[in-house]
Amino acid sequence: MGYYIFFDESNKLDQPNGAYSYYGAFGTNEATMNEVVEQIERIKTQLGTTREMHFAEYTNDKDFGKYFKSMNCVINYDIHINIFIVN
């Protein structure tokens, strides 16, 4: 059995105005992660979008559907999520 961990960070302490940084990770078994990736790709195809999502600053309402549907998809799976804020 494989276990997948996705890790990302946003904002950056080493940037001129970076007072904090978010670090997040989630993980689950290989079969579940493959389902999550497939579902997210399906959402992106349905919405006709290829743009990367950024969760530090949400600034574009036309992407609301993609963010909402993607987050709703992910939280309905048995995954473990850790989020840290470092300042």
N, CA, C and O atoms as CSV, one atom per row, in Angstrom:
chain,resi,resn,atom,element,x,y,z
A,1,MET,N,N,0.834,-1.176,0.000
A,1,MET,CA,C,0.000,0.000,0.000
A,1,MET,C,C,0.881,1.242,0.000
A,1,MET,O,O,1.836,1.337,0.771
A,2,GLY,N,N,0.551,2.200,-0.877
A,2,GLY,CA,C,1.275,3.456,-0.913
A,2,GLY,C,C,0.555,4.517,-0.105
A,2,GLY,O,O,-0.649,4.422,0.132
A,3,TYR,N,N,1.295,5.522,0.312
A,3,TYR,CA,C,0.729,6.648,1.044
A,3,TYR,C,C,1.242,7.916,0.390
A,3,TYR,O,O,2.450,8.071,0.211
A,4,TYR,N,N,0.353,8.819,0.033
A,4,TYR,CA,C,0.723,10.045,-0.656
A,4,TYR,C,C,0.598,11.226,0.297
A,4,TYR,O,O,-0.354,11.310,1.073
A,5,ILE,N,N,1.556,12.128,0.234
A,5,ILE,CA,C,1.504,13.356,1.009
A,5,ILE,C,C,1.693,14.525,0.049
A,5,ILE,O,O,2.670,14.565,-0.699
A,6,PHE,N,N,0.770,15.467,0.069
A,6,PHE,CA,C,0.882,16.699,-0.711
A,6,PHE,C,C,1.239,17.809,0.268
A,6,PHE,O,O,0.603,17.952,1.312
A,7,PHE,N,N,2.250,18.591,-0.068
A,7,PHE,CA,C,2.705,19.666,0.795
A,7,PHE,C,C,2.821,20.942,-0.028
A,7,PHE,O,O,3.262,20.911,-1.177
A,8,ASP,N,N,2.424,22.060,0.563
A,8,ASP,CA,C,2.562,23.344,-0.121
A,8,ASP,C,C,2.740,24.428,0.921
A,8,ASP,O,O,2.355,24.266,2.079
A,9,GLU,N,N,3.327,25.534,0.499
A,9,GLU,CA,C,3.459,26.695,1.363
A,9,GLU,C,C,3.040,27.921,0.585
A,9,GLU,O,O,3.132,27.956,-0.642
A,10,SER,N,N,2.581,28.926,1.307
A,10,SER,CA,C,2.173,30.160,0.653
A,10,SER,C,C,2.644,31.339,1.480
A,10,SER,O,O,2.991,31.215,2.654
A,11,ASN,N,N,2.641,32.488,0.820
A,11,ASN,CA,C,3.286,33.655,1.378
A,11,ASN,C,C,4.724,33.222,1.641
A,11,ASN,O,O,5.020,32.036,1.491
A,12,LYS,N,N,5.581,34.067,2.003
A,12,LYS,CA,C,6.942,33.620,2.241
A,12,LYS,C,C,7.599,34.556,3.236
A,12,LYS,O,O,7.564,35.776,3.079
A,13,LEU,N,N,8.193,33.977,4.251
A,13,LEU,CA,C,8.879,34.782,5.256
A,13,LEU,C,C,10.054,35.549,4.661
A,13,LEU,O,O,10.415,36.612,5.166
A,14,ASP,N,N,10.652,35.027,3.598
A,14,ASP,CA,C,11.836,35.671,3.034
A,14,ASP,C,C,11.505,36.759,2.011
A,14,ASP,O,O,12.420,37.326,1.414
A,15,GLN,N,N,10.223,37.066,1.792
A,15,GLN,CA,C,9.844,38.152,0.898
A,15,GLN,C,C,9.842,39.469,1.679
A,15,GLN,O,O,9.712,39.458,2.903
A,16,PRO,N,N,9.984,40.595,0.989
A,16,PRO,CA,C,10.101,41.893,1.673
A,16,PRO,C,C,9.009,42.170,2.715
A,16,PRO,O,O,9.317,42.673,3.795
A,17,ASN,N,N,7.759,41.859,2.421
A,17,ASN,CA,C,6.671,42.111,3.366
A,17,ASN,C,C,6.108,40.833,3.961
A,17,ASN,O,O,4.976,40.822,4.445
A,18,GLY,N,N,6.872,39.770,3.931
A,18,GLY,CA,C,6.398,38.481,4.428
A,18,GLY,C,C,6.521,38.363,5.936
A,18,GLY,O,O,7.589,38.046,6.459
A,19,ALA,N,N,5.425,38.621,6.627
A,19,ALA,CA,C,5.429,38.534,8.086
A,19,ALA,C,C,5.094,37.126,8.578
A,19,ALA,O,O,5.342,36.789,9.736
A,20,TYR,N,N,4.544,36.330,7.715
A,20,TYR,CA,C,4.146,34.975,8.100
A,20,TYR,C,C,4.144,34.092,6.860
A,20,TYR,O,O,4.246,34.576,5.733
A,21,SER,N,N,4.028,32.804,7.087
A,21,SER,CA,C,3.936,31.843,5.993
A,21,SER,C,C,2.996,30.730,6.424
A,21,SER,O,O,3.029,30.295,7.575
A,22,TYR,N,N,2.156,30.270,5.502
A,22,TYR,CA,C,1.287,29.121,5.756
A,22,TYR,C,C,1.956,27.869,5.211
A,22,TYR,O,O,2.510,27.890,4.111
A,23,TYR,N,N,1.911,26.792,5.961
A,23,TYR,CA,C,2.393,25.500,5.494
A,23,TYR,C,C,1.254,24.515,5.665
A,23,TYR,O,O,0.647,24.447,6.734
A,24,GLY,N,N,0.957,23.755,4.631
A,24,GLY,CA,C,-0.131,22.801,4.726
A,24,GLY,C,C,0.238,21.487,4.071
A,24,GLY,O,O,0.975,21.448,3.086
A,25,ALA,N,N,-0.279,20.425,4.626
A,25,ALA,CA,C,-0.037,19.098,4.065
A,25,ALA,C,C,-1.254,18.227,4.301
A,25,ALA,O,O,-1.924,18.331,5.328
A,26,PHE,N,N,-1.526,17.369,3.335
A,26,PHE,CA,C,-2.537,16.352,3.579
A,26,PHE,C,C,-2.067,15.053,2.968
A,26,PHE,O,O,-1.300,15.036,2.005
A,27,GLY,N,N,-2.534,13.980,3.538
A,27,GLY,CA,C,-2.094,12.684,3.060
A,27,GLY,C,C,-3.162,11.632,3.228
A,27,GLY,O,O,-4.056,11.740,4.067
A,28,THR,N,N,-3.040,10.615,2.406
A,28,THR,CA,C,-3.975,9.494,2.459
A,28,THR,C,C,-3.383,8.338,1.649
A,28,THR,O,O,-2.307,8.472,1.067
A,29,ASN,N,N,-4.071,7.230,1.615
A,29,ASN,CA,C,-3.545,6.085,0.880
A,29,ASN,C,C,-3.626,6.330,-0.631
A,29,ASN,O,O,-4.321,7.232,-1.098
A,30,GLU,N,N,-2.913,5.521,-1.358
A,30,GLU,CA,C,-2.781,5.699,-2.805
A,30,GLU,C,C,-4.121,5.666,-3.543
A,30,GLU,O,O,-4.364,6.492,-4.423
A,31,ALA,N,N,-4.976,4.731,-3.196
A,31,ALA,CA,C,-6.265,4.608,-3.885
A,31,ALA,C,C,-7.126,5.852,-3.678
A,31,ALA,O,O,-7.731,6.356,-4.624
A,32,THR,N,N,-7.180,6.341,-2.455
A,32,THR,CA,C,-7.968,7.540,-2.173
A,32,THR,C,C,-7.382,8.747,-2.887
A,32,THR,O,O,-8.122,9.546,-3.462
A,33,MET,N,N,-6.055,8.890,-2.857
A,33,MET,CA,C,-5.433,10.035,-3.512
A,33,MET,C,C,-5.692,10.013,-5.013
A,33,MET,O,O,-5.929,11.059,-5.616
A,34,ASN,N,N,-5.649,8.845,-5.612
A,34,ASN,CA,C,-5.953,8.748,-7.047
A,34,ASN,C,C,-7.384,9.193,-7.332
A,34,ASN,O,O,-7.641,9.855,-8.337
A,35,GLU,N,N,-8.319,8.831,-6.447
A,35,GLU,CA,C,-9.712,9.274,-6.604
A,35,GLU,C,C,-9.819,10.791,-6.476
A,35,GLU,O,O,-10.521,11.434,-7.257
A,36,VAL,N,N,-9.128,11.362,-5.496
A,36,VAL,CA,C,-9.163,12.814,-5.291
A,36,VAL,C,C,-8.624,13.534,-6.525
A,36,VAL,O,O,-9.242,14.479,-7.014
A,37,VAL,N,N,-7.481,13.091,-7.023
A,37,VAL,CA,C,-6.885,13.725,-8.201
A,37,VAL,C,C,-7.828,13.617,-9.395
A,37,VAL,O,O,-8.007,14.584,-10.135
A,38,GLU,N,N,-8.430,12.450,-9.586
A,38,GLU,CA,C,-9.372,12.256,-10.694
A,38,GLU,C,C,-10.572,13.201,-10.565
A,38,GLU,O,O,-11.005,13.798,-11.551
A,39,GLN,N,N,-11.105,13.333,-9.344
A,39,GLN,CA,C,-12.258,14.214,-9.125
A,39,GLN,C,C,-11.901,15.685,-9.384
A,39,GLN,O,O,-12.682,16.418,-9.991
A,40,ILE,N,N,-10.729,16.107,-8.927
A,40,ILE,CA,C,-10.305,17.495,-9.140
A,40,ILE,C,C,-10.100,17.759,-10.625
A,40,ILE,O,O,-10.483,18.818,-11.121
A,41,GLU,N,N,-9.509,16.824,-11.330
A,41,GLU,CA,C,-9.331,16.986,-12.779
A,41,GLU,C,C,-10.683,17.071,-13.482
A,41,GLU,O,O,-10.840,17.836,-14.433
A,42,ARG,N,N,-11.655,16.293,-13.022
A,42,ARG,CA,C,-13.005,16.326,-13.598
A,42,ARG,C,C,-13.651,17.695,-13.360
A,42,ARG,O,O,-14.297,18.247,-14.250
A,43,ILE,N,N,-13.472,18.229,-12.163
A,43,ILE,CA,C,-14.012,19.560,-11.844
A,43,ILE,C,C,-13.389,20.605,-12.756
A,43,ILE,O,O,-14.097,21.441,-13.319
A,44,LYS,N,N,-12.084,20.564,-12.905
A,44,LYS,CA,C,-11.399,21.534,-13.763
A,44,LYS,C,C,-11.881,21.423,-15.205
A,44,LYS,O,O,-12.063,22.441,-15.873
A,45,THR,N,N,-12.087,20.212,-15.688
A,45,THR,CA,C,-12.570,20.009,-17.059
A,45,THR,C,C,-13.981,20.561,-17.208
A,45,THR,O,O,-14.270,21.265,-18.175
A,46,GLN,N,N,-14.865,20.248,-16.259
A,46,GLN,CA,C,-16.241,20.744,-16.306
A,46,GLN,C,C,-16.302,22.264,-16.317
A,46,GLN,O,O,-17.154,22.854,-16.981
A,47,LEU,N,N,-15.391,22.897,-15.576
A,47,LEU,CA,C,-15.388,24.354,-15.482
A,47,LEU,C,C,-14.530,25.013,-16.555
A,47,LEU,O,O,-14.497,26.239,-16.666
A,48,GLY,N,N,-13.834,24.192,-17.345
A,48,GLY,CA,C,-12.994,24.724,-18.421
A,48,GLY,C,C,-11.852,25.581,-17.913
A,48,GLY,O,O,-11.565,26.632,-18.486
A,49,THR,N,N,-11.198,25.150,-16.851
A,49,THR,CA,C,-10.108,25.936,-16.262
A,49,THR,C,C,-8.846,25.106,-16.109
A,49,THR,O,O,-8.908,23.899,-15.876
A,50,THR,N,N,-7.713,25.755,-16.241
A,50,THR,CA,C,-6.426,25.091,-16.027
A,50,THR,C,C,-5.565,25.873,-15.042
A,50,THR,O,O,-4.456,25.456,-14.707
A,51,ARG,N,N,-6.086,27.018,-14.576
A,51,ARG,CA,C,-5.301,27.871,-13.678
A,51,ARG,C,C,-5.053,27.203,-12.332
A,51,ARG,O,O,-5.905,26.483,-11.813
A,52,GLU,N,N,-3.884,27.453,-11.784
A,52,GLU,CA,C,-3.508,26.953,-10.472
A,52,GLU,C,C,-4.300,27.691,-9.397
A,52,GLU,O,O,-4.611,28.872,-9.548
A,53,MET,N,N,-4.626,26.991,-8.311
A,53,MET,CA,C,-5.356,27.626,-7.221
A,53,MET,C,C,-4.377,28.094,-6.150
A,53,MET,O,O,-3.398,27.415,-5.841
A,54,HIS,N,N,-4.661,29.267,-5.593
A,54,HIS,CA,C,-3.863,29.824,-4.503
A,54,HIS,C,C,-4.796,30.106,-3.337
A,54,HIS,O,O,-5.825,30.763,-3.494
A,55,PHE,N,N,-4.423,29.599,-2.160
A,55,PHE,CA,C,-5.315,29.734,-1.015
A,55,PHE,C,C,-4.868,30.808,-0.024
A,55,PHE,O,O,-5.547,31.024,0.980
A,56,ALA,N,N,-3.758,31.481,-0.273
A,56,ALA,CA,C,-3.318,32.543,0.638
A,56,ALA,C,C,-4.147,33.800,0.434
A,56,ALA,O,O,-4.551,34.443,1.403
A,57,GLU,N,N,-4.404,34.152,-0.813
A,57,GLU,CA,C,-5.179,35.348,-1.112
A,57,GLU,C,C,-6.166,35.018,-2.225
A,57,GLU,O,O,-5.777,34.779,-3.368
A,58,TYR,N,N,-7.417,35.010,-1.880
A,58,TYR,CA,C,-8.445,34.759,-2.889
A,58,TYR,C,C,-8.895,36.100,-3.434
A,58,TYR,O,O,-9.478,36.905,-2.708
A,59,THR,N,N,-8.625,36.347,-4.723
A,59,THR,CA,C,-8.886,37.675,-5.282
A,59,THR,C,C,-9.714,37.659,-6.558
A,59,THR,O,O,-9.885,38.707,-7.182
A,60,ASN,N,N,-10.234,36.502,-6.966
A,60,ASN,CA,C,-10.916,36.445,-8.243
A,60,ASN,C,C,-12.227,35.667,-8.113
A,60,ASN,O,O,-12.221,34.437,-8.071
A,61,ASP,N,N,-13.354,36.389,-8.049
A,61,ASP,CA,C,-14.651,35.729,-7.854
A,61,ASP,C,C,-15.046,34.792,-8.991
A,61,ASP,O,O,-15.858,33.891,-8.782
A,62,LYS,N,N,-14.499,34.979,-10.173
A,62,LYS,CA,C,-14.876,34.077,-11.261
A,62,LYS,C,C,-14.360,32.660,-11.025
A,62,LYS,O,O,-14.810,31.724,-11.685
A,63,ASP,N,N,-13.422,32.489,-10.094
A,63,ASP,CA,C,-12.887,31.161,-9.763
A,63,ASP,C,C,-13.590,30.530,-8.569
A,63,ASP,O,O,-13.188,29.455,-8.125
A,64,PHE,N,N,-14.626,31.168,-8.037
A,64,PHE,CA,C,-15.283,30.668,-6.826
A,64,PHE,C,C,-15.725,29.217,-6.969
A,64,PHE,O,O,-15.511,28.411,-6.063
A,65,GLY,N,N,-16.341,28.879,-8.099
A,65,GLY,CA,C,-16.832,27.516,-8.307
A,65,GLY,C,C,-15.726,26.488,-8.214
A,65,GLY,O,O,-15.908,25.426,-7.619
A,66,LYS,N,N,-14.586,26.794,-8.796
A,66,LYS,CA,C,-13.456,25.852,-8.769
A,66,LYS,C,C,-12.963,25.643,-7.338
A,66,LYS,O,O,-12.741,24.507,-6.918
A,67,TYR,N,N,-12.792,26.724,-6.595
A,67,TYR,CA,C,-12.323,26.614,-5.213
A,67,TYR,C,C,-13.332,25.856,-4.358
A,67,TYR,O,O,-12.968,24.925,-3.640
A,68,PHE,N,N,-14.596,26.253,-4.433
A,68,PHE,CA,C,-15.628,25.636,-3.610
A,68,PHE,C,C,-15.774,24.150,-3.924
A,68,PHE,O,O,-15.767,23.319,-3.015
A,69,LYS,N,N,-15.905,23.814,-5.202
A,69,LYS,CA,C,-16.092,22.409,-5.586
A,69,LYS,C,C,-14.875,21.565,-5.239
A,69,LYS,O,O,-15.022,20.420,-4.811
A,70,SER,N,N,-13.676,22.111,-5.416
A,70,SER,CA,C,-12.460,21.359,-5.104
A,70,SER,C,C,-12.334,21.099,-3.608
A,70,SER,O,O,-12.038,19.978,-3.195
A,71,MET,N,N,-12.559,22.136,-2.791
A,71,MET,CA,C,-12.478,21.951,-1.343
A,71,MET,C,C,-13.568,21.001,-0.850
A,71,MET,O,O,-13.310,20.161,0.013
A,72,ASN,N,N,-14.771,21.122,-1.384
A,72,ASN,CA,C,-15.858,20.225,-1.014
A,72,ASN,C,C,-15.500,18.779,-1.358
A,72,ASN,O,O,-15.783,17.864,-0.584
A,73,CYS,N,N,-14.891,18.582,-2.498
A,73,CYS,CA,C,-14.478,17.242,-2.915
A,73,CYS,C,C,-13.471,16.654,-1.925
A,73,CYS,O,O,-13.639,15.529,-1.453
A,74,VAL,N,N,-12.442,17.412,-1.621
A,74,VAL,CA,C,-11.354,16.910,-0.775
A,74,VAL,C,C,-11.826,16.604,0.640
A,74,VAL,O,O,-11.450,15.573,1.199
A,75,ILE,N,N,-12.638,17.471,1.231
A,75,ILE,CA,C,-13.036,17.239,2.625
A,75,ILE,C,C,-14.004,16.077,2.787
A,75,ILE,O,O,-14.276,15.660,3.913
A,76,ASN,N,N,-14.521,15.551,1.703
A,76,ASN,CA,C,-15.411,14.399,1.801
A,76,ASN,C,C,-14.675,13.066,1.769
A,76,ASN,O,O,-15.301,12.006,1.807
A,77,TYR,N,N,-13.353,13.115,1.698
A,77,TYR,CA,C,-12.541,11.895,1.739
A,77,TYR,C,C,-11.895,11.749,3.111
A,77,TYR,O,O,-11.770,12.718,3.859
A,78,ASP,N,N,-11.484,10.518,3.431
A,78,ASP,CA,C,-10.795,10.241,4.689
A,78,ASP,C,C,-9.318,10.590,4.511
A,78,ASP,O,O,-8.502,9.743,4.145
A,79,ILE,N,N,-8.998,11.846,4.777
A,79,ILE,CA,C,-7.619,12.308,4.649
A,79,ILE,C,C,-7.220,13.015,5.938
A,79,ILE,O,O,-8.073,13.396,6.740
A,80,HIS,N,N,-5.934,13.183,6.124
A,80,HIS,CA,C,-5.395,13.868,7.292
A,80,HIS,C,C,-4.797,15.190,6.818
A,80,HIS,O,O,-3.979,15.211,5.898
A,81,ILE,N,N,-5.205,16.289,7.444
A,81,ILE,CA,C,-4.762,17.611,7.035
A,81,ILE,C,C,-4.086,18.298,8.217
A,81,ILE,O,O,-4.585,18.265,9.342
A,82,ASN,N,N,-2.935,18.922,7.939
A,82,ASN,CA,C,-2.225,19.736,8.931
A,82,ASN,C,C,-1.933,21.082,8.305
A,82,ASN,O,O,-1.442,21.146,7.178
A,83,ILE,N,N,-2.223,22.151,9.011
A,83,ILE,CA,C,-1.942,23.505,8.539
A,83,ILE,C,C,-1.204,24.244,9.646
A,83,ILE,O,O,-1.631,24.229,10.801
A,84,PHE,N,N,-0.103,24.886,9.296
A,84,PHE,CA,C,0.696,25.635,10.246
A,84,PHE,C,C,0.889,27.061,9.747
A,84,PHE,O,O,1.038,27.292,8.547
A,85,ILE,N,N,0.885,28.011,10.670
A,85,ILE,CA,C,1.229,29.394,10.352
A,85,ILE,C,C,2.511,29.707,11.120
A,85,ILE,O,O,2.578,29.536,12.337
A,86,VAL,N,N,3.526,30.167,10.390
A,86,VAL,CA,C,4.809,30.505,11.001
A,86,VAL,C,C,5.020,31.994,10.835
A,86,VAL,O,O,4.891,32.520,9.730
A,87,ASN,N,N,5.346,32.685,11.926
A,87,ASN,CA,C,5.650,34.107,11.819
A,87,ASN,C,C,6.954,34.441,12.516
A,87,ASN,O,O,7.370,35.599,12.527
